[in-house]
């Protein structure tokens, strides 16, 4: 069990004080006879959160009663199971699941979630029945549901709630969201399953202030609070060391989290807009198997699988194997995708206090690079969005990645623990495509529609290693409760990057008319083969080095259970460089001359006041530090590191019995030393720092359960992101971009997704319906603000039916994306492969997906 999974979720319920099944059956029968709702106790529900317990060692039955009274959870068990058993007691602050695990330690019993706010106590080595007074009773027939509580449980594969009360990236500890003075949003697994998302790009549409930033039609990064972010963190560690394009399939993901604002204090190299973090599935100690088949528009076929459970009878060795295979065409001409992802994981628990997890993730994707449509005037060209300007003979492109991760957790006692994580990343990219040429110039004649092209090839191979060591602890000094974190992390990566072909010199024989492209299709394969053997400039090979290590600390102080003060800081040592040459050996030789060493301190302070349990008012100040290793100047020298600073204030609420969490935030962020292509040189890798950018705005995020039937995830963002200082010059003249809006950032954006479960979200059978939409206002396509992408509203919907066939659950579902078949454009290329005027990526038209899922 990871630190993130340390249970701290709110629990509410009624207590079955008798502890036996007879009371449950009798009270249910009486309630049904009277026409009322079944109740297992006379007392009203008790609203609970993480509790501090002081239960002395002694009889287990008495301890369970005391635990239930304090926590408000409902316990269902056969009293014969606890007869004669003792417990070592419970001392400290726990959530219900962790507290029960501690109480039952050594008893041969375990607690199994059996409904909202209820747990069934049963033998760890499970019997088919238990004896009570000579009568055999099947506990599995007892169903207890408390409608006052709903909270996301990552250890329950059947959990369909949208409510999430805690998240790892905010503090790296088990502090609840409502007590954390930062803005953080979580997209749980249930949302991804309802929306049938296959990439994190689609999942992040549910979070305010986050926009996709595609490159070559694939995931190249995201924009968070106005700033581009190519980095993705996975289980606490950086997962894309080079920042190059990559994909993340959702089949093995448990959640996607976005920590808003600078997160350098805990994670080191991050962008000031925010941190995107994915949490993968963990091995469970209960058997679970799932197989799903999807099929849809554009010859879309996708198979997902998930299997987990114990390997040994004592459940000290667990496994999980998840993955997916997807094959589809595209609404774009010549577009296709063939992707497989496999994810085996194993967890070993040698003792109650120690666990070790090993996971491997392999992804291989063949696809067709696509730079979108060009711009005429100030808008995307008025041509069919299916029309692409590649070629049917263009070789397929490839992205592949292998991740090897480990995690060790050891708990010294109830309050202190140590955590170590390690991740090795091996990435590869190989792409050949017809490039608009010159890629950063006037490749298109808007009057004639003639687009000049040539063949271009790029390849990268990267390896990265990152690890950390965290010590977490809880203690009390006088009236103050402290939750502390002290840690160290280290990151090192090397990337080889090679380009071939032509990006600046057009081949007249490859020119194409964007209004009538058919006559230009069918380029001889030999043209591609010969082009990738030639190069247009001398320094076409690069070696990129990136090395970071830092120490950090954090203290979360609570006074009177209402005032939460968080303070911390981090000191980084950075070494970056990029050597270039006509060969990799020459680039290696030139690397030492480009090495730049930096260091810096990144603080974070925040305060949150809860006048009531359901309301919190907070504010924070934090900074960020990021190396500019992605580019070098025309003189071959690296740049000063990027720095960011944020001020934020907001309100958090937990409504409907703490099942719906909402965050309203105002922020102001500045970022210095941002890099952009140097248009004064012929080398596309040359960069220049434009000075300072500023982003400020208001964000609202709402996630959770309104009732047992209605679930919602929604967002709104007002973002004012601009260039406030520009140092670039061309021919001795200042470019004067001050005041221009940042690219691909809408001033107004929103999303809404509402689901209605006819029989309740926990019901194993019944209909579910959902409808939602994504809104984005007009966006600037480049820093010159010379082109605009029109605003749009996209509607989505789904319907599903769940039924049980014996012990098996079967779910059939039908999703429609872009229900109204609206034309819209997602983004421009971020000056990586082509000028923004030559690369605008359209969104998909109406797309339908059907699925059948079997779980047992």
GUVOTOR-410095 format. One record per residue (C-alpha): residue in one letter; x, y, z. Coordinates in steps of 0.001 Angstrom, whole numbers, padded with zeros to 6 digits, always signed. Example, Ala and Ser with C-alpha at 12.3 -4.5 7.8 and 13.67 -1.06 7.14 Angstrom:
// residues 2
a+012300-004500+007800/s+013670-001060+007140/
END
This chain:
// residues 856
x+000000+000000+000000/x+001471+003354-001018/x+001549+006484+001075/x-001101+007930-001195/x-003307+004984-000478/x-003000+005423+003291/x-006646+005666+004170/x-007837+009074+005240/x-011167+009318+003509/x-014261+010626+005231/x-016641+007923+006439/x-020255+008201+007625/x-022754+005565+008623/x-024810+003784+011238/x-023521+001093+013543/x-024844-002441+013739/x-024204-002641+017470/x-025102-006325+017834/x-022310-007285+015453/x-024292-010265+014173/x-026369-010932+011067/x-029637-011594+012978/x-030003-007934+013902/x-029392-006890+010304/x-031976-009324+008961/x-034553-008496+011638/x-034263-004715+011332/x-034408-004934+007546/x-037540-007060+007698/x-039234-004720+010181/x-038386-001668+008093/x-039705-003275+004930/x-042887-004401+006710/x-043447-000838+007893/x-042789+000549+004415/x-039706+002462+005485/x-036050+002469+004660/x-034083-000400+006247/x-032061+000788+009206/x-029567-001153+011265/x-029489+001166+014262/x-031711+003607+016038/x-029149+006372+016019/x-028861+008852+013147/x-025841+008843+010824/x-022641+010227+012227/x-020531+012360+009955/x-016882+011301+010310/x-013479+012221+008961/x-010025+010929+009800/x-010132+010216+013509/x-007603+010064+016298/x-008089+006826+018231/x-006933+005672+021662/x-008313+002138+021866/x-006557+000044+024472/x-005526-003587+023897/x-008221-006091+024845/x-011160-008051+023451/x-011547-007533+019709/x-015365-007255+019808/x-015248-004383+022296/x-012526-002648+020292/x-014592-002900+017122/x-017583-001352+018872/x-015454+001551+020097/x-013982+001999+016640/x-017412+002067+014994/x-018760+004610+017480/x-015805+006923+016913/x-015597+006629+013138/x-019290+006412+012261/x-018765+003445+009955/x-021080+000455+009868/x-019632-002978+010713/x-021325-006226+009743/x-019940-009509+011029/x-020736-012784+012700/x-020101-012374+016416/x-018692-015919+016499/x-015751-014713+014437/x-014490-012379+017189/x-015214-014648+020156/x-012078-015046+022266/x-009938-012846+020020/x-007743-010041+021311/x-006372-006896+019684/x-003267-004827+020277/x-005441-001728+020207/x-005238+001369+018052/x-003447+004626+018764/x-003064+007454+016259/x-004913+009143+013414/x-006389+006862+010744/x-009019+006546+008091/x-011524+003681+008512/x-009824+001103+006306/x-006349+001577+007746/x-007712+001685+011286/x-009595-001556+010814/x-006533-003188+009327/x-004527-002245+012414/x-007220-003447+014809/x-007541-006780+013021/x-003790-007339+012733/x-002950-010883+013796/x-006581-011937+014258/x-006927-013841+011009/x-009753-011484+010026/x-009981-008708+007457/x-012419-005917+006595/x-014045-005895+003181/x-015954-002845+001872/x-019550-003953+001375/x-021282-000687+000588/x-021027+003011+001302/x-019813+003496+004809/x-019976-000196+005674/x-017496-003038+006061/x-017931-006781+006403/x-015557-008521+008825/x-014566-011945+007559/x-011826-014539+007782/x-008706-013659+005814/x-008533-017191+004496/x-012187-017059+003509/x-014574-019847+004438/x-017785-020579+002590/x-019783-020162+005741/x-019521-019539+009461/x-021239-021211+012333/x-023475-019478+014812/x-025495-021596+017175/x-025237-024551+014816/x-026728-022588+011906/x-024736-021897+008735/x-024978-018250+007578/x-023570-016770+004351/x-022321-013268+005120/x-022149-012419+001418/x-025959-012274+001435/x-025947-009320+003842/x-025954-005980+002021/x-025555-002768+003989/x-025692+000632+002321/x-025378+004047+003899/x-026515+006766+001535/x-024830+009510+003505/x-021313+008679+002351/x-019519+008392-000962/x-015790+008459-001423/x-013441+007163-004060/x-011690+003934-003055/x-008741+003026-005325/x-008642-000478-003825/x-012194-001252-004969/x-012289-001993-008729/x-016094-001693-008714/x-016064+001809-007181/x-017930+004168-009535/x-018108+007293-007402/x-016733+010631-008639/x-015931+011784-005093/x-012224+012096-004276/x-011193+013559-000928/x-007423+013092-001060/x-004591+013203-003572/x-000891+012469-003447/x+000781+015266-005507/x-000412+018183-003359/x+001678+017311-000294/x+003160+013798-000805/x+001376+012916+002436/x-002148+011834+003390/x-003507+015340+003944/x-007139+015649+002710/x-007888+018047-000141/x-010107+020159+002126/x-007160+020785+004473/x-004595+021591+001768/x-004030+025299+000927/x-003477+024712-002799/x-005732+024115-005785/x-005674+020516-006985/x-008125+018591-009141/x-008470+014846-009666/x-010036+012928-012551/x-010847+009509-011037/x-011031+006213-012866/x-014844+006290-012845/x-014904+009443-015002/x-012446+007978-017511/x-014571+004835-017822/x-017814+006765-018300/x-016264+009032-020933/x-014320+006163-022537/x-011128+008138-022644/x-008085+006417-024128/x-005500+009210-023644/x-004883+011583-020763/x-005505+014440-023213/x-009216+013641-023095/x-009268+013114-019320/x-007720+016541-018720/x-010565+018277-020562/x-012411+017976-017237/x-009932+020238-015402/x-010034+024029-015487/x-007145+025877-017075/x-005731+022836-018917/x-005490+022775-022717/x-003928+020209-025111/x-000819+021314-027007/x-000410+018852-029854/x+002582+018432-032119/x+002420+016365-035294/x-001062+015393-034220/x+000171+013494-031149/x+000432+014524-027514/x+003309+016967-027282/x+002362+018611-024041/x-000301+020659-022325/x-000994+024236-021380/x-001732+024731-017686/x-002785+028181-016490/x-001431+029659-019715/x+002017+028032-019724/x+003118+025123-021859/x+004073+022011-019901/x+005708+019053-021729/x+006383+017098-018517/x+004239+014338-017014/x+004880+012895-013553/x+004014+009270-012781/x+003668+007880-009253/x+005670+010807-007900/x+008517+010789-010454/x+009168+012455-013808/x+008183+010089-016620/x+009290+012014-019742/x+012911+012980-019095/x+013549+014529-022496/x+010282+016414-022842/x+009844+014892-026307/x+006493+013789-027616/x+004930+010752-025986/x+001589+009112-025317/x-000027+007818-022134/x-002732+005220-022492/x-005396+005203-019777/x-005845+001428-019430/x-003454+001221-016466/x-004334+004531-014818/x-006178+004924-011529/x-006406+008729-011649/x-005052+011861-013300/x-004231+014754-010955/x-003418+018386-011701/x-001655+020436-009030/x-002188+024066-010006/x+000690+026527-009835/x+004424+025929-009249/x+005210+022567-007677/x+009003+022769-007563/x+009079+022501-003779/x+008274+018782-003915/x+009048+017720-007474/x+011923+019890-008701/x+011697+020677-012369/x+008159+021812-013118/x+006472+024568-015072/x+004825+027409-013104/x+001359+026710-014501/x+001034+023400-012729/x+001978+019743-012448/x+000241+016903-014300/x+000499+013639-012377/x-000791+010168-013216/x-001274+007357-010721/x-001139+003800-012021/x-003174+000850-010809/x-001813-001201-007922/x-002054-004915-007219/x-005038-005784-004995/x-005491-008516-002420/x-008871-009507-003869/x-009348-011352-007184/x-010652-009144-009984/x-010776-009671-013734/x-012044-007413-016486/x-012172-007640-020263/x-013602-004932-022502/x-014038-004610-026250/x-014715-001261-027918/x-015575-000521-031527/x-016511+002681-033265/x-016170+005243-036011/x-013203+005247-038386/x-012588+001518-037933/x-011873+001969-034249/x-011164-001233-032313/x-009796-001366-028797/x-009361-004200-026323/x-008682-003521-022633/x-007909-006020-019918/x-007229-005937-016197/x-006462-008821-013835/x-005354-008666-010217/x-005353-010666-007013/x-003197-012569-004528/x-000573-015048-005703/x-000092-016676-002304/x-002723-017798+000198/x-001449-015409+002879/x-001757-012481+000439/x+001851-011407+000908/x+002422-011582-002845/x+000005-009793-005188/x-000086-009156-008911/x-001783-006953-011476/x-001700-007164-015246/x-003455-004462-017249/x-003139-003299-020801/x-004765-002406-024082/x-004498-002850-027816/x-005963-000224-030122/x-006161+000019-033882/x-008000+002739-035762/x-008077+004918-038822/x-008663+008687-038555/x-011053+011335-039759/x-007912+012818-041357/x-006751+011454-044724/x-004008+008800-044420/x-004191+008967-040627/x-003958+005770-038592/x-002942+004510-035188/x-001808+001126-033924/x-000929+001085-030215/x-000289-001593-027626/x+000372-001027-023939/x+001143-003698-021343/x+001483-003144-017616/x+002514-006002-015301/x+002927-005164-011619/x+003762-007214-008544/x+003623-006266-004853/x+005363-008126-002028/x+004379-007533+001588/x+006966-009393+003695/x+005606-007856+006891/x+002594-005830+007948/x+004774-002713+007938/x+006657-003142+004666/x+005657-003439+001026/x+007628-003501-002208/x+006140-002923-005674/x+007695-003528-009074/x+005936-002462-012264/x+006861-002380-015924/x+005033-000384-018565/x+005669-000924-022243/x+004065+001121-025025/x+004583+000885-028765/x+002636+003048-031199/x+002744+003255-034978/x+000924+006272-036324/x+000974+008828-039079/x+002394+012238-038222/x+000071+015068-039164/x+000788+018783-039006/x-002837+019812-039532/x-004123+022533-041839/x-002560+025903-042752/x-003878+029389-042074/x-005078+031867-044675/x-005419+035389-043385/x-006285+035169-039708/x-008200+031881-039676/x-007608+028227-040558/x-008066+027634-044274/x-011667+026961-045274/x-011106+023415-046462/x-012562+020073-045311/x-011064+019126-041943/x-010426+015593-043203/x-007949+016906-045796/x-004318+016187-044918/x-001200+017155-046833/x+000917+014120-046247/x+000948+011185-048632/x-000395+007605-048658/x+003183+006358-049202/x+004588+008272-046256/x+006198+005676-043921/x+004501+005144-040570/x+005969+006957-037586/x+006739+005272-034271/x+006821+006153-030595/x+007872+003540-028063/x+008629+003604-024361/x+009572+001237-021550/x+009178+002289-017911/x+010569+000282-015018/x+009373+001473-011614/x+009776+000363-008024/x+008362+001586-004736/x+009258+000639-001168/x+007250+001729+001856/x+008161+000928+005441/x+006146+002076+008442/x+008169+002278+011656/x+004978+002790+013650/x+001608+004498+013311/x+003223+007923+012847/x+006518+007507+010997/x+007284+005947+007626/x+009896+006004+004897/x+009255+005792+001156/x+011561+005163-001784/x+010616+005337-005445/x+012645+004646-008573/x+011820+004980-012266/x+013891+004103-015327/x+012654+005442-018662/x+013769+004323-022126/x+012128+006233-024967/x+012354+006206-028749/x+010796+008232-031527/x+011187+007772-035271/x+009245+010020-037664/x+009320+010730-041392/x+006860+013198-042865/x+006231+015715-045588/x+007040+019034-043998/x+005781+022442-045120/x+008951+024123-046383/x+010327+026453-045187/x+008903+025076-041935/x+009117+028417-040144/x+008538+030661-043156/x+006088+031344-045971/x+005531+027824-047272/x+001964+028597-048384/x+000908+030946-051158/x-002539+032030-049914/x-003573+033348-053312/x-002922+030127-055250/x-003212+027609-052399/x+000157+026078-053317/x+001943+024600-050296/x+005658+023936-050709/x+006892+020709-049098/x+009893+018489-048616/x+010731+015306-046736/x+011962+015601-043161/x+013063+012942-040683/x+013720+013063-036948/x+014692+010468-034358/x+015352+010539-030658/x+016557+007967-028153/x+016477+008822-024484/x+017106+007221-021151/x+016340+008700-017792/x+016679+007630-014181/x+014968+009264-011260/x+014577+008334-007607/x+013606+009867-004291/x+013631+009107-000590/x+010915+010565+001655/x+010522+010461+005415/x+007041+011303+006676/x+005948+011723+010262/x+003200+012954+012564/x+003594+014390+016036/x+002066+016909+018405/x+003690+019902+020101/x+001356+021545+022575/x-001858+022460+020771/x-000314+021966+017306/x-000471+018823+015187/x+002370+018400+012705/x+002574+016331+009537/x+006131+016605+008239/x+007972+015526+005123/x+011722+015513+004516/x+013081+014216+001225/x+015787+013980-001401/x+015455+013244-005108/x+017793+012729-008040/x+017172+012836-011786/x+019539+012170-014677/x+018811+011777-018380/x+020611+011616-021717/x+018967+012091-025100/x+020333+011666-028611/x+018411+013616-031226/x+019001+013442-034992/x+017389+015205-037943/x+017731+014434-041653/x+016125+015727-044810/x+014973+019234-045598/x+012976+021666-043516/x+014055+024940-045135/x+014522+024153-048851/x+011352+023201-050751/x+011219+020567-053477/x+009053+021983-056315/x+008106+018456-057361/x+006443+017934-053972/x+004310+021103-053963/x+000604+020506-053350/x-002552+022557-053849/x-004525+022630-050593/x-007766+023194-052553/x-007125+020284-054956/x-004519+017937-053444/x-005391+014660-055196/x-003039+015056-058207/x-000047+015316-055836/x-000756+012095-053930/x+001308+008969-054574/x+004943+010029-054066/x+007493+007348-054945/x+008875+005600-051851/x+012409+006221-053131/x+011887+009946-052564/x+011410+009338-048850/x+014328+006918-048670/x+016786+009276-050327/x+015720+012340-048341/x+016391+010780-044958/x+019979+010073-046024/x+020646+013756-046615/x+020786+016684-044234/x+020253+020384-044726/x+022526+021752-042017/x+025759+020684-040369/x+024782+020398-036700/x+022018+017867-037244/x+022843+015704-034226/x+022424+016679-030605/x+023282+015154-027258/x+021193+016545-024383/x+022164+016076-020751/x+019937+016898-017804/x+020890+016256-014181/x+019064+017448-011075/x+019188+016699-007405/x+017521+018456-004544/x+016527+018329-000897/x+013160+019476+000406/x+011077+019748+003539/x+007477+020482+004425/x+005447+020894+007594/x+001660+020908+007665/x+000559+022364+011003/x-002996+022114+012326/x-004352+024184+015211/x-007793+023691+016788/x-008765+021425+013843/x-009600+024595+011896/x-006386+026387+010993/x-003941+024675+008632/x-000542+026219+007962/x+001777+024682+005393/x+005371+025731+004860/x+008266+024213+003015/x+011187+024721+000724/x+013544+023019-001673/x+017126+023568-002757/x+018150+022357-006226/x+021470+021735-007933/x+021130+021627-011727/x+023488+020665-014541/x+022273+020897-018143/x+023768+021082-021591/x+023254+020339-025255/x+026119+019507-027583/x+025649+019576-031355/x+027650+018305-034288/x+027571+016419-037577/x+027877+013130-035661/x+027012+011951-032173/x+030701+011645-031322/x+031193+015270-032344/x+028148+016289-030318/x+029522+014426-027285/x+032798+016259-027699/x+031031+019623-027806/x+028742+018864-024857/x+031141+019921-022039/x+031442+023424-023493/x+027665+023907-023202/x+027239+022566-019671/x+025606+025074-017365/x+025346+024680-013615/x+022661+026394-011588/x+021235+026154-008110/x+018348+027782-006341/x+015841+027740-003505/x+012095+027306-004083/x+009820+028072-001107/x+006108+027449-000622/x+003853+028761+002127/x+000108+028457+002475/x-002669+028858+005007/x-006204+027484+005107/x-008926+028279+007643/x-011980+026047+008100/x-014689+027862+010073/x-016836+024801+009351/x-015936+021320+008221/x-017465+021941+004797/x-015805+025315+004088/x-012193+026402+003790/x-010609+029724+002821/x-006979+029545+001700/x-004037+031400+000196/x-000514+030464-000902/x+002714+031820-002325/x+005180+029614-004172/x+007943+029708-006784/x+009363+027404-009460/x+012705+026709-011098/x+013173+025127-014529/x+016305+024600-016619/x+016345+025864-020205/x+017998+022754-021619/x+015524+022414-024491/x+017431+024921-026622/x+020606+026932-026996/x+021374+030311-028484/x+022872+030952-031902/x+026238+031308-030157/x+025936+027792-028694/x+025440+028935-025121/x+022668+027777-022789/x+020206+030134-021152/x+019524+031156-017591/x+016950+028891-015900/x+013283+029710-016081/x+011776+030997-012876/x+008158+031386-011837/x+006209+032916-008970/x+002573+032542-007948/x+000149+034203-005559/x-003146+032361-005088/x-006261+032706-002944/x-009400+030655-002958/x-012351+028912-001324/x-012994+025188-000939/x-016324+023611-000105/x-017444+020053+000621/x-021187+019863+000086/x-023876+017156+000181/x-022389+015368+003180/x-018869+016030+001878/x-019527+014071-001306/x-019101+017073-003639/x-015870+019092-003480/x-015577+022477-005186/x-012601+024839-005431/x-012767+028475-006500/x-009338+030060-006997/x-007784+033342-008077/x-004117+033267-009115/x-001374+035513-010472/x+001727+033866-012029/x+004817+035344-013666/x+007442+033411-015650/x+010863+034657-016752/x+013304+033511-019444/x+010862+031689-021672/x+012459+030326-024878/x+011126+030674-028397/x+012653+030023-031883/x+015246+032581-033000/x+013936+033807-036345/x+017210+035603-037166/x+019082+032354-037906/x+018565+029486-040336/x+018912+026807-037670/x+015476+025684-036350/x+017081+024608-033040/x+018329+028102-032181/x+016329+029724-029393/x+016040+033101-027759/x+014557+034153-024409/x+011686+036577-024889/x+011621+037898-021336/x+008565+037608-019108/x+005040+036226-019298/x+002170+036719-016898/x-000979+034704-016371/x-003807+035560-014005/x-007347+034369-013711/x-010184+032679-011885/x-010850+028937-011876/x-013723+026815-010595/x-013673+023028-010326/x-016504+020823-009039/x-016274+017045-008646/x-018316+014425-006822/x-021760+013126-005996/x-024840+015319-005661/x-026891+012247-004756/x-026422+008509-005112/x-027975+008915-008559/x-026372+012142-009834/x-022618+012567-010377/x-020861+015618-011794/x-017454+016891-012818/x-017331+020471-014076/x-014923+023365-014534/x-014665+026982-015588/x-011576+029111-016230/x-011068+032785-016966/x-007438+033146-018078/x-005629+036368-018943/x-002196+035213-020159/x+000105+037719-021856/x+003674+038637-022703/x+004740+041459-020411/x+008398+041770-021452/x+009981+040883-024815/x+013734+041058-025408/x+013716+039779-028989/x+015006+041911-031823/x+015054+041459-035594/x+017450+043576-037657/x+018103+045669-034586/x+014416+046414-034011/x+012555+045296-030896/x+009716+042962-031905/x+007332+044606-029492/x+005172+041659-028397/x+004447+043158-024999/x+000755+042886-024275/x+000134+040070-026751/x-001864+037112-025534/x-000138+033743-025094/x-000858+031144-027738/x-003728+028655-027583/x-005066+030041-024302/x-008788+030937-024385/x-009943+033780-022176/x-013005+031720-021228/x-013165+027928-021081/x-015496+025469-019356/x-016500+021838-019171/x-019479+019953-017754/x-020203+016244-017415/x-023286+014976-015589/x-024126+011310-015070/x-027397+009873-013796/x-027570+006299-012487/x-031185+005186-012377/x-030583+002700-009550/x-027692+004550-007929/x-024020+004488-008809/x-023316+001474-006548/x-026083-000699-007978/x-024738-003686-009927/x-027623-003451-012371/x-029470-000652-014131/x-029283+002142-016655/x-026861+005075-016613/x-027006+008184-018757/x-024561+011026-019176/x-024261+014261-021070/x-021603+016940-021134/x-019813+019562-023093/x-016543+021434-023561/x-016406+025163-024273/x-013394+027178-025403/x-013323+030802-026445/x-011289+032334-029244/x-007542+031706-028970/x-004490+033356-030450/x-002508+030982-032648/x+000932+032589-032359/x+002829+035083-030200/x+002466+037696-032911/x-001324+037366-032462/x-001608+037329-036243/x-004116+034452-036368/x-007026+033286-034259/x-008702+029958-033670/x-012481+030376-033370/x-014275+029463-030163/x-016386+026350-029988/x-018770+024229-027925/x-018581+020449-028221/x-021311+018194-026800/x-020816+014568-025688/x-023201+011910-024343/x-023413+008275-023304/x-025844+005563-022229/x-024961+002328-020438/x-026716-000694-018998/x-025264-002895-016259/x-026516-006370-015414/x-025374-009348-013403/x-025108-012794-014914/x-024369-015019-011933/x-021168-013656-010345/x-020294-011743-013519/x-021051-008098-014213/x-021710-007143-017830/x-021806-003503-018964/x-022850-002391-022426/x-022231+001241-023282/x-022586+003649-026190/x-020723+006992-026312/x-021005+009845-028786/x-018346+012533-028912/x-019127+015819-030673/x-022823+015010-030673/x-023742+018075-032769/x-020930+017431-035289/x-019422+020883-034854/x-016238+021968-036642/x-013578+023151-034210/x-009810+023499-033868/x-007877+022362-030811/x-004517+024131-031108/x-001600+025191-033266/x+001815+023572-033297/x+003975+025129-030550/x+006855+026156-032868/x+008416+022699-032553/x+008006+021273-036038/x+006369+024037-038069/x+005254+027622-037755/x+001851+027983-036082/x+000477+029332-039362/x+001316+025997-041010/x-000004+023665-038327/x-003536+023970-036933/x-005042+020766-035524/x-008779+020255-036095/x-010948+018375-033627/x-012717+015182-034638/x-016288+015354-036006/x-019112+013232-034593/x-017581+009999-033334/x-019446+007001-031919/x-017990+004243-029741/x-019746+001126-028465/x-018358-001185-025817/x-019026-004419-023936/x-017280-005016-020624/x-017236-008175-018509/x-016063-008090-014864/x-015786-010937-012389/
END
